[in-house]
Amino acid sequence: MSRVHSAVPSNTRPDGDVILYPTEQEVRKLGCCICGMPASAHHIIGCGDRGVGMKSKHMAPLCPRHHNQGNYRESVHAGHEGWEDEHGRQVDFVVRTREALGYPRLPLDVDGEPIL
């Protein structure tokens, strides 16, 4: 069995697919996905891929205002439901981030939604 060696984090799914993940440094270089300002890598909330208290490998770039310093509808960490009502689903920003960095698309479920 051959092994996949990569400089980026990866995960092998039960079906054998290897999923590559962007690094935080790559994500930060893109600028905030809402306003374009300098950003940090936001690990999306509620995707369940790492368990309680663990950082998700699924990231999108967010500036301080849209990450953790704004109000309920501005900052994802002030309340991700309100933030998503205002800006869109976190998973959609993950998909756009991966596309912008040239990473392969995530596999889709039967409804056409990305599998995280």
C-alpha positions as CSV (number, residue, x, y, z in Angstrom):
1,M,0.0,0.0,0.0
2,S,1.5,3.3,-1.0
3,R,1.5,6.2,1.4
4,V,0.7,9.8,0.5
5,H,3.4,12.3,1.7
6,S,2.4,15.9,1.7
7,A,3.5,19.1,3.4
8,V,-0.1,19.9,4.1
9,P,-2.5,18.3,6.6
10,S,-4.5,15.4,5.2
11,N,-7.1,12.9,6.3
12,T,-8.0,9.5,4.8
13,R,-11.7,8.9,4.8
14,P,-13.2,5.4,5.3
15,D,-13.8,5.1,1.6
16,G,-10.1,5.6,1.0
17,D,-10.2,9.1,-0.4
18,V,-7.4,11.4,0.8
19,I,-8.5,14.9,1.6
20,L,-5.8,17.6,1.7
21,Y,-6.4,20.7,3.8
22,P,-4.9,24.2,3.5
23,T,-2.5,25.5,6.2
24,E,-3.4,28.4,8.4
25,Q,-0.6,30.4,6.6
26,E,-2.2,29.8,3.2
27,V,-5.7,30.8,4.4
28,R,-4.4,34.0,6.1
29,K,-2.8,35.2,2.9
30,L,-6.1,35.5,1.1
31,G,-7.5,38.3,3.3
32,C,-10.9,38.4,4.9
33,C,-13.6,36.6,2.9
34,I,-16.1,39.3,3.8
35,C,-14.2,42.6,3.5
36,G,-10.7,41.7,2.1
37,M,-8.8,43.1,5.2
38,P,-5.8,41.2,6.7
39,A,-7.1,38.0,8.2
40,S,-6.6,35.1,10.5
41,A,-7.7,31.5,9.8
42,H,-11.1,30.9,11.2
43,H,-11.7,27.2,12.0
44,I,-15.4,26.7,11.3
45,I,-17.8,26.1,14.1
46,G,-20.1,23.1,14.4
47,C,-18.7,20.9,11.6
48,G,-17.9,18.1,14.0
49,D,-14.8,16.7,12.3
50,R,-12.6,16.9,15.3
51,G,-14.9,16.5,18.4
52,V,-15.7,18.9,21.2
53,G,-12.9,21.4,22.0
54,M,-10.8,20.5,18.9
55,K,-10.0,22.8,16.0
56,S,-11.6,22.0,12.7
57,K,-9.3,21.5,9.7
58,H,-11.9,23.4,7.6
59,M,-10.9,27.1,7.6
60,A,-11.9,30.4,6.0
61,P,-10.0,33.8,6.3
62,L,-11.6,36.4,8.6
63,C,-10.4,39.8,9.8
64,P,-10.7,40.6,13.6
65,R,-14.1,42.3,13.1
66,H,-15.7,39.4,11.3
67,H,-13.8,36.8,13.3
68,N,-14.1,37.7,17.0
69,Q,-14.3,41.5,17.7
70,G,-17.6,42.5,16.1
71,N,-21.2,42.3,17.3
72,Y,-23.6,39.4,16.9
73,R,-24.2,39.7,13.2
74,E,-20.6,40.9,12.4
75,S,-18.4,38.4,14.4
76,V,-18.8,34.7,13.9
77,H,-17.7,34.0,17.4
78,A,-20.3,36.4,18.8
79,G,-22.9,34.1,17.4
80,H,-22.4,32.0,14.3
81,E,-26.1,31.7,13.6
82,G,-26.6,35.4,13.3
83,W,-23.3,35.7,11.4
84,E,-24.5,33.1,8.9
85,D,-27.9,34.9,8.5
86,E,-25.9,38.1,7.6
87,H,-23.1,36.7,5.5
88,G,-23.8,33.1,4.4
89,R,-22.9,29.6,5.6
90,Q,-19.4,29.0,6.9
91,V,-19.2,25.9,4.8
92,D,-19.6,27.9,1.6
93,F,-16.7,30.1,2.7
94,V,-14.6,27.0,3.2
95,V,-15.5,25.8,-0.3
96,R,-14.5,29.2,-1.8
97,T,-11.3,29.3,0.3
98,R,-10.3,25.9,-1.0
99,E,-11.1,27.0,-4.6
100,A,-9.1,30.2,-4.2
101,L,-6.1,28.2,-3.1
102,G,-6.4,25.6,-5.8
103,Y,-7.3,22.7,-3.5
104,P,-9.5,19.8,-4.8
105,R,-13.2,20.1,-4.2
106,L,-14.6,18.4,-1.1
107,P,-16.7,15.3,-1.8
108,L,-20.5,15.9,-1.9
109,D,-23.3,14.1,-0.2
110,V,-26.5,12.9,-2.0
111,D,-28.0,16.4,-1.6
112,G,-24.9,18.0,-3.3
113,E,-23.6,19.4,0.0
114,P,-19.9,19.3,0.9
115,I,-19.0,16.5,3.3
116,L,-16.9,17.9,6.1
